[in-house]
Amino acid sequence: MTPSVLIIGGSSAIGQALARHYASCGAKVTVISRQRPRQHTAITWLQDTLSTEATSADIIAQALTRQPDTIFICNGVLHDAKAMPEKTIRQLDTDILAARFASNVQVPARYMKLLFGYLCKQPQVKLLALSAKVGSISDNALGGWYSYRISKAALNMLVKNLSIEVSRLNKTAAIVSIHPGTTDTELSAPFQQNLPAGQLQSPDATAKRLANVAAELSAARTGFLLNWDGTALTW
Ligand SMILES: NC(=O)c1ccc[n+]([C@@H]2O[C@H](COP(=O)([O-])OP(=O)(O)OC[C@H]3O[C@@H](n4cnc5c(N)ncnc54)[C@H](OP(=O)(O)O)[C@@H]3O)[C@@H](O)[C@H]2O)c1
């Protein structure tokens, strides 16, 4: 059977690289994005403006007619025109915290809720939510980046919870969060200067790595927070 991949938050640099990678491998590729469809004959693009849960439900229903075996959720915001990540709690703006929660947790949670029935019945289905190593509580040695760290830690809990609930009904599903590794995108652009040589990956290289992890993923690892090379990270 032709592999089928659904990429949510698919206009992201990493999401687009995933779409290109899977399309070049001959997979059926479906993208869900807030953005208008982009011209690409090999990719089915569904626009979800996120206006209501009912409209998202309709978009998910359309996407599921393509029976995806692998689903990525790429939504995530570190900074925007309104705010850079906080260096100290003195810079914390709770409206920005709420906005990061919306993009990094609420939107993935909405899609996971809408995917739940499918995840519970589709054999060997895989869901990978793009998280971040800085969302690991035990790995946090530097502090800072309050809103992003808090929201990614919450995303990791969301994934863990979902993995437990789905596993009661579908023992073959694998639901994980994954750190894609530092990738050359707008998200990381302001923080690339002091990176050790070789740490920054292109979106295409990251997409290949994520696809390799997805290919090897099995239900034995459901609920894990994974690194880009497939090793488990601590919470
Ligand atoms: N780049 C890195 O070094 C790095 C490192 C660690 C983790 N990550 C994670 O990897 C994922 C993709 O990162 P990227 O670098 O490819 O990011 P990017 O190009 O900046 O893409 C941002 C993504 O977030 C979504 N988004 C933006 N604003 C949103 C909002 N208000 N509500 C809902 N969704 C919103 C966009 O979805 P639409 O398609 O709907 O516009 C898009 O998918 C993110 O979750 C990020 O946290 C990246």
The ligand as an SDF file (V2000), in Angstrom:
LIG
                    3D

 48 52  0  0  0  0  0  0  0  0999 V2000
   13.6510   25.1290   14.1600 N   0  0  0  0  0  0  0  0  0  0  0  0
   14.1830   24.6130   15.2550 C   0  0  0  0  0  0  0  0  0  0  0  0
   15.4110   24.7180   15.5220 O   0  0  0  0  0  0  0  0  0  0  0  0
   13.3160   23.8640   16.2500 C   0  0  0  0  0  0  0  0  0  0  0  0
   13.9160   23.3540   17.4040 C   0  0  0  0  0  0  0  0  0  0  0  0
   13.1260   22.6730   18.3320 C   0  0  0  0  0  0  0  0  0  0  0  0
   11.7700   22.4960   18.0840 C   0  0  0  0  0  0  0  0  0  0  0  0
   11.2090   23.0080   16.9530 N   0  0  0  0  0  0  0  0  0  0  0  0
    9.7670   22.8090   16.7570 C   0  0  0  0  0  0  0  0  0  0  0  0
    9.5140   22.2930   15.4540 O   0  0  0  0  0  0  0  0  0  0  0  0
    8.2580   22.7800   14.9740 C   0  0  0  0  0  0  0  0  0  0  0  0
    8.4130   23.4100   13.5970 C   0  0  0  0  0  0  0  0  0  0  0  0
    9.3820   24.4330   13.7180 O   0  0  0  0  0  0  0  0  0  0  0  0
    9.8870   25.3460   12.4950 P   0  0  0  0  0  0  0  0  0  0  0  0
   11.2320   25.7940   12.8470 O   0  0  0  0  0  0  0  0  0  0  0  0
    9.6460   24.6340   11.2050 O   0  0  0  0  0  0  0  0  0  0  0  0
    8.8730   26.5570   12.6770 O   0  0  0  0  0  0  0  0  0  0  0  0
    8.2860   27.6470   11.6930 P   0  0  0  0  0  0  0  0  0  0  0  0
    8.7950   27.5310   10.3160 O   0  0  0  0  0  0  0  0  0  0  0  0
    8.4110   28.9560   12.4120 O   0  0  0  0  0  0  0  0  0  0  0  0
    6.7200   27.1990   11.6630 O   0  0  0  0  0  0  0  0  0  0  0  0
    5.8530   27.5440   12.6850 C   0  0  0  0  0  0  0  0  0  0  0  0
    4.6830   26.6020   12.7350 C   0  0  0  0  0  0  0  0  0  0  0  0
    3.7890   26.9830   13.7790 O   0  0  0  0  0  0  0  0  0  0  0  0
    2.4750   27.1840   13.2600 C   0  0  0  0  0  0  0  0  0  0  0  0
    1.9570   28.4060   13.8520 N   0  0  0  0  0  0  0  0  0  0  0  0
    2.5040   29.6480   13.8410 C   0  0  0  0  0  0  0  0  0  0  0  0
    1.7180   30.5090   14.5180 N   0  0  0  0  0  0  0  0  0  0  0  0
    0.6460   29.7840   14.9500 C   0  0  0  0  0  0  0  0  0  0  0  0
   -0.5290   30.1070   15.6730 C   0  0  0  0  0  0  0  0  0  0  0  0
   -0.7600   31.3350   16.1260 N   0  0  0  0  0  0  0  0  0  0  0  0
   -1.4100   29.1110   15.9350 N   0  0  0  0  0  0  0  0  0  0  0  0
   -1.1820   27.8510   15.4940 C   0  0  0  0  0  0  0  0  0  0  0  0
   -0.0940   27.4820   14.7930 N   0  0  0  0  0  0  0  0  0  0  0  0
    0.8040   28.4480   14.5300 C   0  0  0  0  0  0  0  0  0  0  0  0
    2.5720   27.2840   11.7470 C   0  0  0  0  0  0  0  0  0  0  0  0
    1.4590   26.5790   11.2110 O   0  0  0  0  0  0  0  0  0  0  0  0
    0.6810   26.9510    9.8540 P   0  0  0  0  0  0  0  0  0  0  0  0
    1.1380   25.9900    8.8040 O   0  0  0  0  0  0  0  0  0  0  0  0
   -0.7310   26.7280   10.1970 O   0  0  0  0  0  0  0  0  0  0  0  0
    1.0230   28.3780    9.5330 O   0  0  0  0  0  0  0  0  0  0  0  0
    3.8520   26.5180   11.4870 C   0  0  0  0  0  0  0  0  0  0  0  0
    3.5360   25.1620   11.3990 O   0  0  0  0  0  0  0  0  0  0  0  0
    7.7320   23.7550   16.0460 C   0  0  0  0  0  0  0  0  0  0  0  0
    6.8190   23.0670   16.8800 O   0  0  0  0  0  0  0  0  0  0  0  0
    8.9740   24.0990   16.8320 C   0  0  0  0  0  0  0  0  0  0  0  0
    8.6800   24.4540   18.1780 O   0  0  0  0  0  0  0  0  0  0  0  0
   11.9450   23.6850   16.0350 C   0  0  0  0  0  0  0  0  0  0  0  0
  1  2  1  0
  2  3  2  0
  2  4  1  0
  4  5  1  0
  4 48  2  0
  5  6  2  0
  6  7  1  0
  7  8  2  0
  8  9  1  0
  8 48  1  0
  9 10  1  0
  9 46  1  0
 10 11  1  0
 11 12  1  0
 11 44  1  0
 12 13  1  0
 13 14  1  0
 14 15  2  0
 14 16  1  0
 14 17  1  0
 17 18  1  0
 18 19  2  0
 18 20  1  0
 18 21  1  0
 21 22  1  0
 22 23  1  0
 23 24  1  0
 23 42  1  0
 24 25  1  0
 25 26  1  0
 25 36  1  0
 26 27  1  0
 26 35  1  0
 27 28  2  0
 28 29  1  0
 29 30  1  0
 29 35  2  0
 30 31  1  0
 30 32  2  0
 32 33  1  0
 33 34  2  0
 34 35  1  0
 36 37  1  0
 36 42  1  0
 37 38  1  0
 38 39  2  0
 38 40  1  0
 38 41  1  0
 42 43  1  0
 44 45  1  0
 44 46  1  0
 46 47  1  0
M  CHG  2   8   1  16  -1
M  END
$$$$
